[in-house]
Amino acid sequence: MGDLFTIQHLLLILLIVVLVFGTKKLRNIGADLGGAVKSFKEGMAGNGATEGKGEEKKPLEEKTVASNVEVKSQEKTHS
């Protein structure tokens, strides 16, 4: 059966993908994929990666409760 993925096959596939999607979309996909990998690595690193960035990590429930309290207090002051 031979080699399925020779350099000629891979170049032909790359040419077809470029013709279908265009270089701009491929560049955007690459940037999005890189950002996703970076976010994943930071998430796996835990709290050590967020130290020194100004905002400490809080669980989602605490952020939601804190933002709701701020909104309610702002509503009371405007009334």
Long-range contacts (C-beta under 8 A, 24 or more apart in sequence): none
